[in-house]
Structure formats: structure tokens, C-alpha cells
């Protein structure tokens, strides 16, 4: 029974901490563009300077 006296408040505290962290991520704009990265992979970007080719090893 003494374990419940410790674990129940600990569980509530971790739940409150998770909700606060979720609210912080919402305010910082973490979820503003969820489809951006998924659609960005489908299109090629034009590069002004193409990557250099490595020199052949001898």
C-alpha cells in the first residue's frame, strides 16, 4: 500500500509534465506544417552549385 502512495502522485506528476511539454511544443510551432517534409521529398530542388565530383583514387 505504501508503494501506491508513491506511484500515484508520481504518475500524476509525469502526466502534468507531459501536458506542459505538449503545450510548449504547440506554442513553439512544432506542428504548423506536418505535410511539408512529406511533400518536399517529391520535388527536386534546383541547385545553383552542383556538388563536386570526388577525384578518382589511384
Residue pairs with C-beta under 8 A, 6 or more apart in sequence:
25 31
